[in-house]
Amino acid sequence: MGKKGTPHRKWSKEEKLYYIHLHLDEHLSVMEIERRHGVRNSLVSAWVKRYLEEGEDALEPKNGNPYAALHTSKTLSEVDRLRLIIAKQEVEIARLKKGYWVEGVGAKKEYVTGSGKNTKSSKN
């Protein structure tokens, strides 16, 4: 694990492929790759496993929430629109299972529990 306050290292697909080929083609152990290049052996092992099971496409970086920008997009396909609706409903169901609902909007948003107690939004 990295030090507190340091940014999370992101690896490109090309960098991942480089270390995978060092391991598979040049027969370097993952421990040797860690010693020479400073890349954790567990990370290289995970990349190799994913590469062997799913191919090169599995190494593409997956950044952020895939649904985050969908609600602002005006050119959603029907499938993407339905996926967004399902994702919103799953969040709503999980929240209701915990026993609270939302009253108000924006800065006036409050979470109300079944006992009638109000709590301010944690985002404020």
C-alpha positions as CSV (number, residue, x, y, z in Angstrom):
1,M,0.0,0.0,0.0
2,G,1.3,3.5,-0.8
3,K,2.1,6.2,1.7
4,K,-0.7,8.3,3.0
5,G,-1.2,11.4,0.8
6,T,0.6,10.1,-2.2
7,P,-1.4,9.9,-5.5
8,H,-2.6,6.5,-6.7
9,R,-0.4,5.2,-9.5
10,K,-2.2,4.6,-12.8
11,W,-0.7,2.2,-15.3
12,S,-1.4,2.4,-19.0
13,K,-2.2,-0.6,-21.1
14,E,1.2,-0.4,-22.8
15,E,3.0,-0.5,-19.4
16,K,1.0,-3.4,-18.3
17,L,1.8,-5.3,-21.5
18,Y,5.5,-4.6,-21.1
19,Y,5.6,-6.3,-17.7
20,I,3.4,-9.1,-18.8
21,H,5.7,-9.8,-21.8
22,L,8.7,-9.7,-19.5
23,H,7.1,-12.4,-17.4
24,L,5.7,-14.6,-20.2
25,D,8.1,-14.1,-23.1
26,E,11.4,-13.4,-21.3
27,H,10.6,-15.8,-18.4
28,L,11.4,-13.3,-15.7
29,S,9.8,-14.1,-12.4
30,V,7.4,-11.6,-10.9
31,M,9.8,-11.2,-8.0
32,E,12.6,-10.3,-10.4
33,I,10.3,-7.8,-12.2
34,E,9.6,-6.3,-8.8
35,R,13.2,-6.0,-7.9
36,R,14.3,-4.5,-11.2
37,H,11.4,-2.2,-12.0
38,G,9.7,-1.6,-8.6
39,V,6.3,-2.9,-9.7
40,R,4.6,-5.0,-7.0
41,N,4.7,-8.7,-7.8
42,S,1.0,-9.2,-6.9
43,L,0.1,-6.5,-9.4
44,V,2.0,-8.1,-12.2
45,S,0.5,-11.5,-11.3
46,A,-3.0,-10.1,-11.5
47,W,-2.3,-8.5,-14.9
48,V,-0.9,-11.7,-16.2
49,K,-3.9,-13.7,-15.0
50,R,-6.4,-11.2,-16.5
51,Y,-4.4,-11.1,-19.8
52,L,-4.4,-14.9,-20.1
53,E,-8.1,-15.2,-19.2
54,E,-9.6,-12.2,-21.1
55,G,-7.0,-10.9,-23.5
56,E,-5.5,-7.4,-24.1
57,D,-8.8,-5.6,-23.7
58,A,-9.0,-6.6,-20.0
59,L,-5.9,-4.4,-19.4
60,E,-7.7,-1.1,-20.4
61,P,-7.8,1.3,-17.5
62,K,-11.2,1.6,-15.9
63,N,-11.5,5.0,-14.3
64,G,-14.4,6.3,-12.4
65,N,-18.1,5.5,-12.3
66,P,-19.5,4.5,-15.7
67,Y,-22.9,6.0,-14.9
68,A,-21.6,9.4,-13.5
69,A,-21.9,11.4,-16.7
70,L,-24.9,9.5,-18.2
71,H,-27.5,11.7,-16.6
72,T,-26.2,14.8,-18.3
73,S,-25.8,13.2,-21.7
74,K,-28.5,14.1,-24.2
75,T,-27.6,11.5,-26.7
76,L,-28.1,8.3,-24.6
77,S,-28.9,5.1,-26.5
78,E,-32.0,3.3,-25.3
79,V,-29.8,0.6,-23.7
80,D,-27.7,3.2,-21.8
81,R,-30.8,5.1,-20.7
82,L,-32.3,1.8,-19.3
83,R,-29.1,0.9,-17.6
84,L,-29.1,4.4,-15.9
85,I,-32.6,3.9,-14.7
86,I,-31.8,0.5,-13.3
87,A,-28.7,1.8,-11.5
88,K,-30.7,4.7,-9.9
89,Q,-33.4,2.2,-8.8
90,E,-30.8,-0.1,-7.2
91,V,-29.4,2.8,-5.2
92,E,-32.9,3.8,-4.2
93,I,-33.8,0.3,-3.1
94,A,-30.6,0.0,-1.0
95,R,-31.3,3.3,0.7
96,L,-34.9,2.3,1.5
97,K,-33.8,-1.0,2.9
98,K,-31.7,0.9,5.4
99,G,-34.8,2.6,6.6
100,Y,-34.5,6.3,5.5
101,W,-35.7,8.5,2.7
102,V,-34.8,11.9,1.3
103,E,-36.8,15.1,1.8
104,G,-35.9,18.3,0.0
105,V,-33.4,19.0,-2.8
106,G,-29.9,20.5,-3.1
107,A,-28.6,22.2,0.1
108,K,-32.0,21.6,1.8
109,K,-31.7,17.9,1.4
110,E,-32.3,15.9,4.6
111,Y,-32.3,12.2,5.3
112,V,-35.3,11.1,7.3
113,T,-35.3,7.9,9.3
114,G,-38.3,5.8,10.1
115,S,-38.4,7.2,13.6
116,G,-38.8,10.7,12.2
117,K,-35.3,12.0,13.1
118,N,-33.7,14.3,10.5
119,T,-30.1,14.2,9.6
120,K,-28.4,16.7,7.3
121,S,-26.8,15.5,4.1
122,S,-23.1,14.4,4.6
123,K,-22.2,16.2,1.4
124,N,-22.7,19.6,2.8
